[in-house]
């Protein structure tokens, strides 16, 4: 069995002309983001479900590799985010013209399986661990189905280790591991509940350590990005996991929420376990704006404590990569300066500044569709950098320009110097605490 596992090329920074103009002048953003771009974990995990004698090719077009349309494969498998889906469809069509069977999965295909079936031969709706074994059996017997849909979420204890050995190590400086899936929060813009549900699941500690070992076989001293959407919800599990990660002598970062600041038992273990930064979704600094993003108002209730919680994380010697979105129904043109000043004054290590995007399948998409505010259904523009809906208190142009303005100010020499000065103070403070 010869199979190609293909990551289609996407649009990293979208088509926003104002942001593109900034990126042409500065490579700081691409260097920051490039430091934690990892091979596609979904396809590498799926590769672990194939029999040992399968001839697998991992082809990452999104990181510069060329799709070998001239080669013969039994079938090709693709996954992709909404902004990658058009390219995924093009690849399916090209292989179909050569008589090669195509299979597509991922969040967009799961939301719009009938759309995906116009281009692919089979669509996966759900987690691969539940669906791929049945598909492989059916394909082997010449009876593959058009749609495979899982009826329940998989048990992560049975998830295979990703096939890191398939990647070209020259393409990546980082490798990812997913220890958990699911999130109990109800953010209206998030696809996580659609794909992974609200029940928090995790791999065993032994599985995670084994995956670290597999990465080390590919790269001796890797930077590991734990690709969990919210890694530390389960406190006891997190403490046990961090204790074992500490023994592996790796440097890493992960995603979590700001509530980590109120979990001192976890916070004190992070630095000694090798964590260097946390990617935290603040989304906004306005309580009113945050209330529009989550009906349970979880982040909105914490907004007034953001600065103190940031200080607690910095005090533990951990840097913060803050994520912010612009364009809620309470945001105005003044929001851009307010958020940027907040990030600089609080000494955030790095920042991700995006445009609120109504991804298909989310509560936000349904609301905006009902209100007839979605302006563009060109999926290639659903990048978080492009405006695809009608903002309430600003124009589309003002929203697109505002994000570019924040990047320019945040990464300006003045902004960098002020943030680095605060970061150095935080390092000294954490070192004194450790003595």
C-alpha positions as CSV (number, residue, x, y, z in Angstrom):
1,X,0.0,0.0,0.0
2,X,1.5,3.3,-1.1
3,X,-0.1,6.4,0.4
4,X,0.6,10.1,0.3
5,X,-0.3,12.2,3.4
6,X,-0.5,15.8,2.1
7,X,-0.7,19.1,3.9
8,X,-2.0,21.6,1.4
9,X,-0.5,25.1,1.2
10,X,-2.4,27.8,3.1
11,X,-2.2,31.6,3.4
12,X,-0.1,32.3,6.5
13,X,-0.8,36.0,6.8
14,X,-3.9,36.3,4.6
15,X,-4.6,38.9,1.9
16,X,-4.8,41.9,4.1
17,X,-2.9,44.6,2.1
18,X,-2.0,46.7,5.2
19,X,-0.6,43.7,7.1
20,X,1.3,42.6,4.0
21,X,2.9,46.0,3.7
22,X,4.1,45.7,7.3
23,X,5.4,42.2,6.8
24,X,7.4,43.4,3.8
25,X,9.2,45.9,6.0
26,X,9.8,43.6,9.0
27,X,10.6,39.9,9.4
28,X,10.2,39.9,13.1
29,X,6.7,38.4,12.9
30,X,7.7,35.6,10.6
31,X,10.7,34.8,12.7
32,X,8.6,34.6,15.9
33,X,6.0,32.4,14.3
34,X,8.5,30.4,12.4
35,X,10.1,29.3,15.7
36,X,7.1,27.1,16.5
37,X,5.8,26.0,13.2
38,X,5.6,22.3,13.4
39,X,4.7,19.4,11.0
40,X,1.0,18.6,10.8
41,X,0.2,16.5,13.8
42,X,-3.1,15.1,12.5
43,X,-1.6,13.4,9.5
44,X,1.4,12.1,11.5
45,X,-1.0,10.6,14.1
46,X,-3.1,9.0,11.3
47,X,0.1,7.6,9.9
48,X,0.5,5.6,13.1
49,X,-2.7,3.8,12.4
50,X,-1.4,2.2,9.2
51,X,0.1,-1.3,9.1
52,X,3.9,-1.4,9.5
53,X,4.5,-2.5,5.8
54,X,2.6,0.5,4.4
55,X,4.7,2.8,2.1
56,X,3.8,6.3,3.5
57,X,4.9,9.7,2.2
58,X,4.4,12.8,4.3
59,X,4.3,15.8,1.9
60,X,4.1,19.3,3.5
61,X,3.2,21.7,0.7
62,X,2.6,24.4,3.4
63,X,6.3,24.3,4.3
64,X,7.6,24.3,0.7
65,X,7.5,20.7,-0.4
66,X,6.1,19.8,-3.9
67,X,3.1,17.6,-4.3
68,X,4.3,14.7,-6.6
69,X,1.3,14.4,-8.9
70,X,3.3,12.3,-11.3
71,X,3.8,9.5,-8.8
72,X,1.4,6.6,-8.5
73,X,-0.3,6.1,-5.1
74,X,-3.1,3.7,-4.0
75,X,-4.7,6.8,-2.4
76,X,-3.9,10.2,-1.0
77,X,-5.1,11.6,2.3
78,X,-5.4,15.3,3.1
79,X,-6.4,17.5,6.0
80,X,-6.7,21.3,6.2
81,X,-8.1,24.3,8.0
82,X,-10.8,26.4,6.3
83,X,-8.3,28.7,4.7
84,X,-6.4,25.7,3.2
85,X,-9.5,23.8,1.9
86,X,-9.6,25.3,-1.6
87,X,-6.0,24.1,-2.2
88,X,-6.9,20.7,-0.8
89,X,-9.8,20.4,-3.2
90,X,-7.4,21.3,-6.1
91,X,-5.1,18.6,-5.1
92,X,-8.0,16.1,-4.9
93,X,-9.1,17.0,-8.4
94,X,-5.6,16.7,-9.8
95,X,-5.1,13.2,-8.4
96,X,-8.6,12.2,-9.5
97,X,-7.7,13.1,-13.1
98,X,-4.8,10.6,-12.7
99,X,-7.1,7.9,-11.3
100,X,-5.8,8.2,-7.7
101,X,-8.4,7.9,-4.9
102,X,-8.5,10.8,-2.5
103,X,-9.6,11.0,1.2
104,X,-10.1,14.3,3.1
105,X,-10.6,15.1,6.7
106,X,-10.2,18.0,9.2
107,X,-12.6,20.5,10.7
108,X,-13.8,22.1,7.5
109,X,-14.6,18.8,5.8
110,X,-16.3,17.7,8.9
111,X,-18.6,20.8,8.9
112,X,-19.3,20.6,5.1
113,X,-18.9,16.9,4.1
114,X,-21.2,17.3,1.1
115,X,-19.1,20.2,-0.2
116,X,-15.9,18.1,0.3
117,X,-17.5,15.2,-1.5
118,X,-17.7,17.3,-4.7
119,X,-13.9,17.0,-4.8
120,X,-12.8,14.0,-2.7
121,X,-13.8,10.3,-3.0
122,X,-14.1,9.9,0.8
123,X,-14.7,12.4,3.6
124,X,-13.8,11.8,7.3
125,X,-16.2,13.4,9.8
126,X,-14.6,13.0,13.2
127,X,-11.3,11.9,14.8
128,X,-9.0,9.7,12.8
129,X,-8.4,7.2,15.5
130,X,-12.0,6.1,15.2
131,X,-12.4,6.2,11.4
132,X,-9.1,5.3,9.7
133,X,-8.9,1.6,10.7
134,X,-12.4,1.0,9.2
135,X,-11.6,2.9,6.1
136,X,-8.4,0.9,5.6
137,X,-10.2,-2.4,5.9
138,X,-12.9,-1.2,3.5
139,X,-10.4,0.1,1.0
140,X,-8.4,-3.1,1.1
141,X,-11.6,-5.0,0.2
142,X,-12.6,-2.6,-2.5
143,X,-15.6,-1.2,-0.6
144,X,-14.7,2.3,0.7
145,X,-17.6,4.4,1.8
146,X,-18.2,8.0,0.8
147,X,-18.5,9.3,4.3
148,X,-17.1,7.9,7.6
149,X,-18.6,9.5,10.7
150,X,-17.6,8.7,14.2
151,X,-20.4,8.4,16.7
152,X,-18.3,9.2,19.8
153,X,-15.0,10.7,20.7
154,X,-11.9,8.4,20.8
155,X,-10.1,7.3,24.0
156,X,-6.8,9.1,23.8
157,X,-5.2,6.2,25.7
158,X,-5.5,4.3,22.4
159,X,-4.1,7.0,20.2
160,X,-0.9,5.9,18.4
161,X,2.4,7.8,18.6
162,X,2.7,10.2,15.7
163,X,5.1,9.1,12.9
164,X,7.7,11.8,13.4
165,X,10.1,9.7,11.4
166,X,8.3,10.5,8.2
167,X,9.1,14.3,8.2
168,X,12.0,16.1,6.6
169,X,13.7,17.5,9.7
170,X,15.3,20.3,7.8
171,X,11.9,22.0,7.4
172,X,11.1,22.4,11.1
173,X,12.7,23.9,14.2
174,X,9.9,22.6,16.4
175,X,7.8,19.5,16.9
176,X,4.3,19.2,18.4
177,X,2.7,16.8,20.9
178,X,-1.0,16.8,21.8
179,X,-1.6,15.6,25.4
180,X,-5.3,16.5,25.7
181,X,-8.4,17.2,23.7
182,X,-11.7,18.9,24.6
183,X,-12.4,22.1,26.4
184,X,-15.3,23.0,28.8
185,X,-15.4,26.6,27.8
186,X,-18.0,28.0,25.4
187,X,-16.3,30.6,23.3
188,X,-18.5,31.4,20.3
189,X,-15.7,31.8,17.8
190,X,-14.0,28.4,18.6
191,X,-14.3,25.2,16.5
192,X,-12.9,23.1,19.4
193,X,-16.3,22.0,20.8
194,X,-17.4,20.9,17.2
195,X,-14.3,18.8,16.6
196,X,-13.3,17.5,20.1
197,X,-16.3,18.2,22.3
198,X,-16.5,19.8,25.8
199,X,-15.3,16.7,27.7
200,X,-11.7,17.0,28.7
201,X,-9.6,13.9,27.7
202,X,-5.9,13.2,28.0
203,X,-3.3,10.7,27.0
204,X,-1.4,8.8,29.7
205,X,1.8,10.3,31.0
206,X,3.7,7.3,29.6
207,X,2.3,8.1,26.1
208,X,3.5,11.7,26.2
209,X,7.0,10.7,27.4
210,X,7.2,8.1,24.6
211,X,6.3,10.7,22.0
212,X,9.1,13.0,23.4
213,X,11.4,10.1,22.9
214,X,10.2,9.6,19.3
215,X,10.9,13.3,18.5
216,X,14.4,13.0,20.0
217,X,15.1,10.3,17.5
218,X,14.5,12.8,14.7
219,X,16.2,15.8,16.5
220,X,18.5,15.6,19.4
221,X,17.6,18.8,21.1
222,X,14.1,19.7,19.9
223,X,11.9,22.6,20.9
224,X,8.5,20.9,21.7
225,X,5.2,22.7,21.2
226,X,2.4,21.1,23.2
227,X,-0.5,21.6,20.8
228,X,-3.2,21.3,23.3
229,X,-5.9,24.0,23.1
230,X,-5.8,24.2,26.9
231,X,-3.2,22.0,28.5
232,X,-3.6,22.4,32.2
233,X,-7.4,22.1,33.0
234,X,-6.9,18.8,34.8
235,X,-4.7,19.8,37.8
236,X,-3.5,16.5,39.2
237,X,-2.8,15.1,35.8
238,X,-0.8,18.2,34.9
239,X,1.3,18.0,38.0
240,X,2.2,14.4,37.3
241,X,3.0,15.1,33.7
242,X,5.2,18.1,34.4
243,X,7.2,16.0,36.9
244,X,8.0,13.5,34.2
245,X,8.6,16.1,31.5
246,X,11.2,17.7,33.8
247,X,13.3,14.5,33.5
248,X,13.5,14.8,29.7
249,X,15.5,18.0,29.6
250,X,13.6,19.6,26.8
251,X,12.6,23.2,26.1
252,X,9.0,23.8,25.3
253,X,5.9,26.0,25.1
254,X,2.2,25.4,25.1
255,X,-1.3,26.8,25.0
256,X,-3.3,27.4,28.1
257,X,-5.7,30.0,29.6
258,X,-5.0,32.8,31.9
259,X,-6.4,30.8,34.9
260,X,-3.0,29.1,35.1
261,X,-2.0,32.1,37.2
262,X,-4.4,30.8,39.9
263,X,-2.9,27.3,40.0
264,X,0.3,27.8,42.0
265,X,1.1,24.1,42.2
266,X,1.3,23.9,38.4
267,X,2.9,27.4,38.0
268,X,5.9,26.6,40.2
269,X,6.7,23.5,38.1
270,X,6.6,25.0,34.7
271,X,10.1,26.6,34.5
272,X,11.9,23.7,36.1
273,X,10.1,21.4,33.7
274,X,11.5,23.3,30.7
275,X,8.6,25.6,29.8
276,X,9.7,28.9,28.4
277,X,6.5,30.5,27.2
278,X,2.7,30.1,27.4
279,X,0.4,31.0,24.5
280,X,-2.6,32.5,26.2
281,X,-5.8,33.7,24.5
282,X,-6.8,37.0,26.1
283,X,-8.8,37.9,23.1
284,X,-9.6,41.4,24.4
285,X,-9.0,43.6,27.4
286,X,-12.5,45.0,27.6
287,X,-15.0,43.2,29.8
288,X,-17.8,44.3,27.6
289,X,-16.1,43.0,24.4
290,X,-15.3,39.7,26.0
291,X,-19.0,39.2,27.0
292,X,-19.9,39.1,23.3
293,X,-17.6,36.2,22.8
294,X,-18.7,33.7,25.5
295,X,-22.2,33.3,26.8
296,X,-20.8,32.0,30.1
297,X,-18.6,35.2,30.3
298,X,-15.7,33.2,31.6
299,X,-13.0,35.4,30.3
300,X,-15.1,38.6,30.8
301,X,-15.2,37.8,34.6
302,X,-11.4,37.7,34.7
303,X,-10.6,40.7,32.5
304,X,-10.1,43.1,35.5
305,X,-7.5,40.7,36.9
306,X,-5.5,40.3,33.6
307,X,-2.5,42.5,34.7
308,X,-2.2,40.8,38.1
309,X,-2.4,37.4,36.6
310,X,0.2,38.2,34.0
311,X,2.4,39.4,36.8
312,X,2.0,36.1,38.6
313,X,3.0,34.1,35.5
314,X,6.0,36.4,34.9
315,X,7.0,36.0,38.6
316,X,7.2,32.2,38.0
317,X,9.8,32.9,35.2
318,X,7.5,32.2,32.3
319,X,7.1,34.4,29.3
320,X,3.6,35.0,27.7
321,X,2.7,35.0,24.1
322,X,-0.6,36.9,24.1
323,X,-3.3,36.3,21.6
324,X,-5.9,39.1,20.9
325,X,-8.8,39.4,18.4
326,X,-10.3,42.6,17.1
327,X,-13.7,43.3,15.7
328,X,-16.3,42.3,18.3
329,X,-19.5,44.2,18.4
330,X,-18.1,46.4,21.2
331,X,-14.8,47.2,19.5
332,X,-14.1,50.7,18.1
333,X,-11.0,52.2,16.4
334,X,-9.7,53.1,19.8
335,X,-9.5,49.4,20.8
336,X,-6.3,48.9,18.8
337,X,-4.3,51.4,20.8
338,X,-5.8,50.3,24.1
339,X,-4.8,46.6,23.5
340,X,-1.4,47.5,22.1
341,X,-0.6,49.7,25.1
342,X,-1.7,46.9,27.4
343,X,0.6,44.4,25.8
344,X,3.6,46.6,26.0
345,X,3.0,47.9,29.5
346,X,2.6,44.3,30.8
347,X,5.8,43.1,29.1
348,X,4.4,40.4,26.9
349,X,7.1,38.4,25.2
350,X,5.2,38.2,21.9
351,X,1.8,38.9,20.5
352,X,-0.6,37.4,18.0
353,X,-3.1,40.0,16.8
354,X,-5.9,38.8,14.6
355,X,-9.3,39.7,13.2
356,X,-12.4,38.0,14.7
357,X,-13.3,35.4,12.1
358,X,-16.7,33.5,12.0
359,X,-15.4,30.0,11.2
360,X,-17.9,27.6,9.7
361,X,-19.6,25.5,12.4
362,X,-19.1,28.0,15.2
363,X,-21.8,29.8,17.1
364,X,-20.4,33.1,15.8
365,X,-20.8,31.9,12.2
366,X,-24.4,31.0,12.7
367,X,-25.2,34.3,14.4
368,X,-23.5,36.4,11.7
369,X,-25.1,34.4,9.0
370,X,-28.5,34.9,10.5
371,X,-27.8,38.6,10.8
372,X,-26.7,38.6,7.1
373,X,-23.3,40.2,8.1
374,X,-21.0,37.7,6.4
375,X,-19.6,39.4,3.3
376,X,-17.4,36.7,1.8
377,X,-17.6,33.0,1.5
378,X,-14.2,32.7,-0.1
379,X,-12.7,30.2,2.3
380,X,-9.2,31.2,1.5
381,X,-9.8,34.5,3.2
382,X,-10.8,32.8,6.5
383,X,-7.3,33.4,7.8
384,X,-7.8,35.6,10.9
385,X,-6.0,38.3,9.0
386,X,-8.8,39.2,6.5
387,X,-12.2,40.8,7.1
388,X,-15.0,38.6,5.9
389,X,-17.9,40.1,7.8
390,X,-19.4,43.6,8.5
391,X,-18.1,45.1,11.8
392,X,-20.5,47.1,13.9
393,X,-18.5,50.2,15.0
394,X,-15.9,50.5,12.3
395,X,-15.5,49.9,8.6
396,X,-13.9,46.8,7.0
397,X,-10.9,49.0,6.0
398,X,-10.5,50.4,9.5
399,X,-10.5,46.8,11.0
400,X,-7.9,45.6,8.4
401,X,-5.7,48.7,9.0
402,X,-6.1,48.5,12.8
403,X,-4.5,45.0,13.0
404,X,-1.5,46.1,10.9
405,X,-1.2,49.2,13.2
406,X,-0.9,47.0,16.3
407,X,1.7,44.8,14.7
408,X,3.7,47.8,13.7
409,X,3.6,49.4,17.1
410,X,4.1,46.2,19.1
411,X,7.2,45.2,17.1
412,X,8.6,48.7,16.7
413,X,12.1,49.3,18.2
414,X,10.4,51.3,21.0
415,X,7.9,48.6,21.7
416,X,10.5,45.8,21.6
417,X,12.9,47.8,23.9
418,X,10.2,48.5,26.5
419,X,9.0,44.9,26.5
420,X,12.5,43.5,26.7
421,X,13.3,45.8,29.6
422,X,10.3,44.4,31.5
423,X,11.1,40.8,30.6
424,X,14.6,41.2,32.0
425,X,13.2,42.5,35.3
426,X,10.8,39.6,35.4
427,X,13.7,37.1,34.9
428,X,15.7,38.7,37.8
429,X,12.6,38.6,40.0
430,X,12.0,34.9,39.3
431,X,15.6,34.1,39.9
432,X,15.5,35.8,43.3
433,X,12.4,33.9,44.2
434,X,14.1,30.6,43.3
435,X,17.1,31.3,45.5
